[in-house]
Amino acid sequence: MSGLTCAAWEVVYWALRLFWIAMLVYAVVSWIPALRGQWSLYIARIVEPVLTPIRRIIPPVGGLDLSFLVVIILIGYMLRLIPQFAYQSAYCFIQ
């Protein structure tokens, strides 16, 4: 039973890590317009549904989108906590 729990923690960890990478790619593409292409629309479809509700709470200030920073910090915090939760609940270790 604990193997399933450990696997579930690992899936959550890697999904968040991939989303964090997608956020960074989205940021780079927004800063360098020459990189934009059809593929960047797919990244936007992944990232924007998370950023939109945060933008309603924290609107852009002086052209700076703080929602991106909030989401990156929250994901980074969760990525640091997940191995602790996984170890405590399932006796597994995610690296």
C-alpha positions as CSV (number, residue, x, y, z in Angstrom):
1,M,0.0,0.0,0.0
2,S,2.8,2.4,0.8
3,G,4.3,1.9,-2.7
4,L,1.2,3.4,-4.3
5,T,1.3,6.4,-1.9
6,C,5.0,6.9,-2.7
7,A,4.3,6.7,-6.4
8,A,1.5,9.2,-6.1
9,W,3.8,11.7,-4.3
10,E,6.4,11.2,-7.0
11,V,3.9,11.9,-9.7
12,V,2.8,15.1,-8.0
13,Y,6.4,16.1,-7.5
14,W,7.4,15.6,-11.2
15,A,4.2,17.2,-12.5
16,L,4.9,20.3,-10.4
17,R,8.5,20.3,-11.6
18,L,7.5,20.1,-15.2
19,F,4.9,22.9,-14.7
20,W,7.7,25.0,-13.1
21,I,9.9,24.4,-16.2
22,A,6.9,25.4,-18.5
23,M,6.5,28.6,-16.5
24,L,10.2,29.5,-17.0
25,V,9.9,28.7,-20.8
26,Y,6.8,30.9,-20.9
27,A,8.7,33.7,-19.2
28,V,11.6,33.5,-21.6
29,V,9.3,33.5,-24.6
30,S,7.5,36.5,-23.4
31,W,10.8,38.4,-23.0
32,I,12.2,37.3,-26.4
33,P,9.5,37.6,-29.1
34,A,11.8,36.0,-31.8
35,L,11.3,32.7,-30.0
36,R,7.6,32.7,-30.4
37,G,5.9,30.2,-32.6
38,Q,3.0,27.7,-32.7
39,W,4.6,25.7,-29.8
40,S,4.5,28.8,-27.5
41,L,0.7,28.8,-27.8
42,Y,0.6,25.3,-26.2
43,I,2.8,26.5,-23.3
44,A,0.4,29.4,-22.9
45,R,-2.6,27.0,-22.7
46,I,-0.8,25.2,-19.9
47,V,0.3,28.2,-17.9
48,E,-2.4,30.9,-18.4
49,P,-5.2,29.0,-16.5
50,V,-3.1,29.1,-13.4
51,L,-1.9,32.7,-13.8
52,T,-5.4,34.2,-14.6
53,P,-7.0,33.7,-11.2
54,I,-3.8,35.1,-9.5
55,R,-4.0,38.1,-11.7
56,R,-7.5,38.8,-10.5
57,I,-6.1,39.0,-6.9
58,I,-2.8,40.7,-7.7
59,P,-3.1,42.8,-10.9
60,P,0.0,43.8,-12.8
61,V,1.8,46.8,-11.3
62,G,3.5,49.2,-13.7
63,G,3.6,46.6,-16.4
64,L,5.1,44.0,-14.2
65,D,3.1,40.7,-13.8
66,L,3.5,39.7,-10.2
67,S,1.2,36.7,-10.6
68,F,4.1,34.8,-12.3
69,L,6.4,35.5,-9.4
70,V,3.8,34.3,-6.9
71,V,3.2,31.1,-8.8
72,I,6.9,30.3,-9.2
73,I,7.5,30.9,-5.5
74,L,4.6,28.7,-4.5
75,I,5.6,25.9,-6.7
76,G,9.2,26.1,-5.5
77,Y,7.9,26.0,-1.9
78,M,5.8,22.9,-2.7
79,L,8.7,21.2,-4.4
80,R,10.7,21.6,-1.2
81,L,7.9,20.3,1.0
82,I,6.8,17.2,-1.0
83,P,9.8,15.1,-0.2
84,Q,9.2,15.7,3.5
85,F,5.5,14.8,3.2
86,A,6.3,11.7,1.1
87,Y,8.9,10.5,3.5
88,Q,6.6,10.9,6.5
89,S,3.5,9.4,5.0
90,A,5.0,6.6,2.8
91,Y,8.6,6.1,3.9
92,C,9.9,6.9,0.5
93,F,12.4,9.5,-0.7
94,I,12.0,11.7,-3.7
95,Q,15.2,13.3,-5.0
